[in-house]
Amino acid sequence: MISFGAAPPATCITAAKVTEAQAACHVVRQSITHCCMPDHGGDPAILAAWLANKTPENLAAWISGPGAAAWVAYRADVMVGFALRTHATLALCYVLPEALYQGLGRALLREAEADARQAGISELALESTRTAQAFYLRNGYAPSGSARAWAGLQSQPMRKML
Ligand SMILES: CC(C)(COP(=O)(O)OP(=O)(O)OC[C@H]1O[C@@H](n2cnc3c(N)ncnc32)[C@H](O)[C@@H]1OP(=O)(O)O)[C@@H](O)C(=O)NCCC(=O)NCCS
């Protein structure tokens, strides 16, 4: 567990439990809806397609699935961030709108990378939203192929040697 933040509200990052799937689902859905405008442009059909599989049941299955490791970030008793690694892929990394740009995304990424290293993984891959591309570039990820289009969205494969 790590804590950071010089003044309240301090943030605490811990390994995610399957019992936190519902709260994690809320974080992911809120972040997609409100933080990813460059991706969905507020188009209800695109947003609906993106959110379709972001259910508490699926979050629970992903958190407890083979090769999975997940982290939650809390401020007081409110979950404000969530990240999921599946094998050598960073599958999800989402922060609530009110907690953006305060170092939380970077801290979640560092947890996932350190954990992957410990698991003997030498390279982490991900599919970046348009929204997050600059963030991943700043954190050492490089594009690794052409952007992929799906359901009106575009994702950019990226990877980083750990
Ligand atoms: C991508 C994401 C996880 C990053 O989380 P975050 O907590 O905002 O990231 P951090 O605070 O660690 O870093 C944000 C950077 O933006 C900078 N920043 C500050 N204010 C900013 C602003 N108004 N707009 C853009 N960037 C800003 C910060 O200084 C920081 O820069 P640095 O990396 O050079 O230090 C978050 O933006 C998010 O949830 N986005 C929507 C979901 C998404 O696209 N997730 C990725 C799925 S692949």
PDBQT file of the ligand as one rigid body, heavy atoms in Angstrom, charges set to zero:
ROOT
HETATM    1  C1  LIG A 201      -5.227   8.974 -18.316  1.00  0.00    +0.000 C 
HETATM    2  C2  LIG A 201      -5.517   9.194 -16.836  1.00  0.00    +0.000 C 
HETATM    3  C3  LIG A 201      -5.678   7.837 -16.164  1.00  0.00    +0.000 C 
HETATM    4  C4  LIG A 201      -4.344   9.940 -16.225  1.00  0.00    +0.000 C 
HETATM    5  O1  LIG A 201      -4.649  10.112 -14.853  1.00  0.00    +0.000 OA
HETATM    6  P1  LIG A 201      -4.291  11.466 -14.068  1.00  0.00    +0.000 P 
HETATM    7  O2  LIG A 201      -4.440  11.163 -12.626  1.00  0.00    +0.000 OA
HETATM    8  O3  LIG A 201      -5.051  12.593 -14.603  1.00  0.00    +0.000 OA
HETATM    9  O4  LIG A 201      -2.743  11.596 -14.448  1.00  0.00    +0.000 OA
HETATM   10  P2  LIG A 201      -1.589  12.350 -13.684  1.00  0.00    +0.000 P 
HETATM   11  O5  LIG A 201      -2.144  13.400 -12.786  1.00  0.00    +0.000 OA
HETATM   12  O6  LIG A 201      -0.719  11.313 -13.074  1.00  0.00    +0.000 OA
HETATM   13  O7  LIG A 201      -0.825  13.009 -14.884  1.00  0.00    +0.000 OA
HETATM   14  C5  LIG A 201      -1.511  13.928 -15.685  1.00  0.00    +0.000 C 
HETATM   15  C6  LIG A 201      -0.559  14.838 -16.407  1.00  0.00    +0.000 C 
HETATM   16  O8  LIG A 201      -1.357  15.870 -16.984  1.00  0.00    +0.000 OA
HETATM   17  C7  LIG A 201      -0.889  17.144 -16.548  1.00  0.00    +0.000 C 
HETATM   18  N1  LIG A 201      -2.029  18.077 -16.462  1.00  0.00    +0.000 N 
HETATM   19  C8  LIG A 201      -2.305  18.898 -15.452  1.00  0.00    +0.000 A 
HETATM   20  N2  LIG A 201      -3.417  19.591 -15.732  1.00  0.00    +0.000 NA
HETATM   21  C9  LIG A 201      -3.836  19.196 -16.946  1.00  0.00    +0.000 A 
HETATM   22  C10 LIG A 201      -4.934  19.551 -17.753  1.00  0.00    +0.000 A 
HETATM   23  N3  LIG A 201      -5.839  20.461 -17.371  1.00  0.00    +0.000 N 
HETATM   24  N4  LIG A 201      -5.078  18.913 -18.939  1.00  0.00    +0.000 NA
HETATM   25  C11 LIG A 201      -4.201  17.997 -19.351  1.00  0.00    +0.000 A 
HETATM   26  N5  LIG A 201      -3.121  17.618 -18.609  1.00  0.00    +0.000 NA
HETATM   27  C12 LIG A 201      -2.942  18.220 -17.421  1.00  0.00    +0.000 A 
HETATM   28  C13 LIG A 201      -0.241  16.841 -15.234  1.00  0.00    +0.000 C 
HETATM   29  O9  LIG A 201       0.704  17.840 -14.938  1.00  0.00    +0.000 OA
HETATM   30  C14 LIG A 201       0.431  15.511 -15.522  1.00  0.00    +0.000 C 
HETATM   31  O10 LIG A 201       1.593  15.744 -16.283  1.00  0.00    +0.000 OA
HETATM   32  P3  LIG A 201       2.932  14.860 -16.157  1.00  0.00    +0.000 P 
HETATM   33  O11 LIG A 201       2.559  13.461 -16.616  1.00  0.00    +0.000 OA
HETATM   34  O12 LIG A 201       3.901  15.499 -17.051  1.00  0.00    +0.000 OA
HETATM   35  O13 LIG A 201       3.288  14.876 -14.706  1.00  0.00    +0.000 OA
HETATM   36  C15 LIG A 201      -6.776  10.060 -16.645  1.00  0.00    +0.000 C 
HETATM   37  O14 LIG A 201      -6.610  11.257 -17.358  1.00  0.00    +0.000 OA
HETATM   38  C16 LIG A 201      -8.062   9.395 -17.058  1.00  0.00    +0.000 C 
HETATM   39  O15 LIG A 201      -8.677   8.667 -16.289  1.00  0.00    +0.000 OA
HETATM   40  N6  LIG A 201      -8.497   9.676 -18.302  1.00  0.00    +0.000 N 
HETATM   41  C17 LIG A 201      -9.727   9.167 -18.818  1.00  0.00    +0.000 C 
HETATM   42  C18 LIG A 201      -9.707   7.673 -18.976  1.00  0.00    +0.000 C 
HETATM   43  C19 LIG A 201      -8.680   7.170 -19.940  1.00  0.00    +0.000 C 
HETATM   44  O16 LIG A 201      -8.573   7.614 -21.073  1.00  0.00    +0.000 OA
HETATM   45  N7  LIG A 201      -7.913   6.188 -19.446  1.00  0.00    +0.000 N 
HETATM   46  C20 LIG A 201      -6.916   5.497 -20.219  1.00  0.00    +0.000 C 
HETATM   47  C21 LIG A 201      -7.518   4.282 -20.806  1.00  0.00    +0.000 C 
HETATM   48  S1  LIG A 201      -6.351   3.510 -21.927  1.00  0.00    +0.000 SA
ENDROOT
TORSDOF 0
